[in-house]
Amino acid sequence: MDHLFFDIECADGSNICSFGYIIVDEKFNVLDKKDILIDPECAFKLGRAGFDGRIHLAYTPDEFREHPPYSEMFDGISALLTAPDRVLWGHAISSDIEYLDIANARYGKKRFDIAVYDTQKIYADIKGATQKSKLEKIMEECEIDVSHLTAHKSSDDAEMSMLTVKKICEQKNCAIAELIAQSAAARVDRATMDKAYRYRQLKKAIEHNKTKYRREYRDWESIYFPDIVDKFEIAVAEKIIDAVFDNCYELTLRSDKCDYCVTDDVRGEIGSSRPECKIVTYAELSEMLNVDIDRNGNISKRLQNAGSSFGELLEKALNGKRSARKIIE
């Protein structure tokens, strides 16, 4: 069995311009290392604002453009990532897998069904840190000499990820196989990525509503759905989020931040961190939001309330100490 550590650089935050890797055996002997340069077929825009002077790739844009596009490099990259008896590793790897997904979708390739161990998460868990460190910071903290390596050079960043794992194994006096057995929580697979994507989409919908009601929502009670990320379709979940905010409640994705937890299981628990939270059923939620919503997330308006007067709606909004501003507007 061997171990491939990889890292990806992008030209504009989305499109790949290099895939770097290093392969080692169980004793961390280097078997292969290479930086695969790729023509991103897009403009180079580094940083969120389109350009960040602090970000310097290891090559010039012209050097990247001298190489084939991703479509021509796919087979080689696929062979590296899907070789038998190989364990994959990377630092903050969810972003790199997402870049691969973007490239595969762009060029009509099937996305990779791979599992990768996140060295950033492993290091943070072992250190007991709440914030995850960048590679350069980890190298400093571990006192690892990387003077021969270049930041933002994919193959060198991959080597730094490998050195992180090597250092951890040395400190724990364990083999890499033992570390793998202890690091199930740091394993990022397709299910993990899909859940992360759904979570990001719902966060966007929540932030959109917070912007829409930016002066009001801070006083509203919050509702938490244990099922909303894992079980509901994104489009359905977005409708639920809209209904929650439209009725002067806030939706939260954190169980420790809620005033209401929605479940039809009367034994449902959200943890001791929020003992004052009230458990409500989907039927009770329907009354709160003036809609019909079932356990599968199906939601529809209640026609019998369509003729409610302004005064009735205002009284309903005020009940429960919620803002009536949305209704007044």
Sequence and secondary structure as in RCSB ss.txt:
>XXXX:A:sequence
MDHLFFDIECADGSNICSFGYIIVDEKFNVLDKKDILIDPECAFKLGRAGFDGRIHLAYTPDEFREHPPYSEMFD
GISALLTAPDRVLWGHAISSDIEYLDIANARYGKKRFDIAVYDTQKIYADIKGATQKSKLEKIMEECEIDVSHLT
AHKSSDDAEMSMLTVKKICEQKNCAIAELIAQSAAARVDRATMDKAYRYRQLKKAIEHNKTKYRREYRDWESIYF
PDIVDKFEIAVAEKIIDAVFDNCYELTLRSDKCDYCVTDDVRGEIGSSRPECKIVTYAELSEMLNVDIDRNGNIS
KRLQNAGSSFGELLEKALNGKRSARKIIE
>XXXX:A:secstr
 EEEEEEEEESSSSSEEEEEEEEE TT  EEEEEEEE B SS    STTS  TT   SS HHHHHTS BHHHHHH
HHHHHHH TTEEEEETTHHHHHHHHHHHHHHTT       EEEHHHHHHHHHT SS   HHHHHHHTT   TT  
TT HHHHHHHHHHHHHHHHHHHT  HHHHHHT GGGEE HHHHHHHHHHHHHHHHHHHHHHHTTTTGGGS EEE 
TTTTTTS HHHHHHHHHHHHHTT EEES GGG SEEE S TT    TT TT EEE HHHHHHHHTEEE TT  EE
E GGGTT  HHHHHHHHHTTT   HHHH 
